[in-house]
Amino acid sequence: MVALLMKRELCVCEFQEVFDMTQPSISQHLRKLKDSDLVKESRKGQWIYYSLNKSSEFYRLINYVTTQIPDQEETIKQIDKSNPTIRCGC
């Protein structure tokens, strides 16, 4: 999740595309990241988008760690391809 959020903000349904998990399960993981101040949320219309909290004291560490794992650009392309006209159709 964190590696994907390094690429761009995402909503729960976009995470569902990747992780094959239920919406409540993904939301629970995101809530834990948010409670740890690693992730922030913003509302756009009826959708909530999640992004990394760049002002978090752990952001530099997260940035470093994500450079050590595979790039998620192909996963982002997969998300975009599955919903080309509307970024989120939750």
N, C-alpha and C positions, 0 to 999 in steps of 0.2 A: 504494500500500500504506500509506504513512504517513498519507495523508488518511483512509483507512478506519480505521486504528488510532486516529486522533484521536476517532473516534466510539465505539469499543468494542474489546475484545479479540476476536481472531478466530483460527480454526485454519486449517490449510493448505487443507482441503477447501472452506472458505468463500471463500478467495481464488480457488480454482479456478472457482467459480461466476461470478466477475467477470472474471477475466483469460483464461479459456480457455487455460490453460497446464497443463503436467504437474505432478504433485506434486513430483517431484525439482527441477524448475526453480523453482517457488515456494519450496521449502525452501532452495534455494541463495541466492535473493535475501534471504530472511529471515535466513539465517545471516550474510550480509554485513552486514545491518543490526544484527544482534546483536553481531557482532565489533566493530562501530563503536560499541557501547554505546548505540545509538539505540532498540533493541528488547530486551525481556526476554521470557522464556517461563515459563509455569507449567503444571504437569501437573495435569489434572483427570481422574482415572480413567485411561483409556488414551489420552486425547487431550492434545495439547500446544497451549496457547493462547498467542498472541503479543499483546503490548501495548507501547505506547510506554514507554520508560524515562523517567519524569518527573524522575528525579534526574540524568539526563544533562546534561552541560554544554551540550549543543546543544538541549535541549528548548525553551527560549524562542525560539530561531531557527526550529525546526520549527513551533512553534505559530504564529508570525508568517507563515511561508511558506504554511502550509495555509489561512490566512485569505484568501490571494490567489488560490486556485484554487476551482473549483466545489465546492459543498457535496456531500457524499457520502450524505446522508440517504436519498435514493431508492435508492441502491445497497445500503445496509444493509437497507432494506425488501425489496428484491429477494432478498437473501440469506435473510432471515427467511421470506419467502413460499415459497421453494423447499424449506424444511425447517421447517414450522410446529410439529411435535410434538417434535422433538429438535433442539437447536441445532447439533449436529454429528453426522453419521453417517458419518464417515470410514471 
